[in-house]
Amino acid sequence: MKNTVSQNKKPRKKNKSLIVMIVIICLMFAGGLGLILYPFVTNIPSFFQKGDQISQWESEKQNTAEQEKQSDSEDKMISSTTVTVSEETTTVKNEGTDTGDTSTSEAGSGEEKESLTAESAAGEENETGSNTAEDMFPLKITIPKIEVEWITNEGADIPTLKKGPGHIPETSLPGEPGRCTISGHRTTYGAPFNRIDELAAGDLIYLETLNNLAFAYKVTDIEVVAPTYVEILNGTDKKELLLTTCYPEYSSRERMVIISELINIYPFDFNIR
């Protein structure tokens, strides 16, 4: 009897061990499958979001262009009116001088001083007023060689990078001295920078902003650095653009940095294609 009971217990222990092994194998398989599918799962909604962002940006770009045209038209009308008034003032001033009317002459002189003061103030405002991140972003980044077209937002935090490439706030703005740096995912959330390893010296990168400018950059160098090597963001007096992403693919062990230099600034209606 004792031998029979012990023989019955052994198969049960074996069955439990087999079940545990099967469960562990299934969990490992599910985990591995999840890691493989994770980039594809995150990419699906990003592609739809990308299209919506570009459409919205293009619409805003068109509205901005129309506002610029309207503003230019109004400025021309104001300029024309100012010239007319100035001519009339000059005529009255000359008449006052010819007839010995010093009061009219003095009034005209006062108007001229007031006009010069207003112009000087406007000039100082234009000199001190510089572009801000709100003026520049969102912008559109286009890299013809690798068929990249994405809307780039200000910020490099997790929520921002889920939408697409993001500008690191601590770095320069496009067109300014220093290293304007834009980061982007390589395998997840649309993988905007998946193919930047295909870029080479001489390739072009364009940044189109909503304040009427398109910046053209030419790739000059490619570096792979440690994530802790933040010194690469320190710029010189050059006007440069850096694109950063994880390296190698499916790993965050290092960072790939595409370095490019500003070669031209085009007007608002410039057609990259």
Summary of the structure (lengths in Angstrom):
residues: 273
radius of gyration: 32.0
end to end distance: 88.8
largest distance: 142.5
contacts: 747
relative contact order: 0.10
helix: 53%
strand: 22%
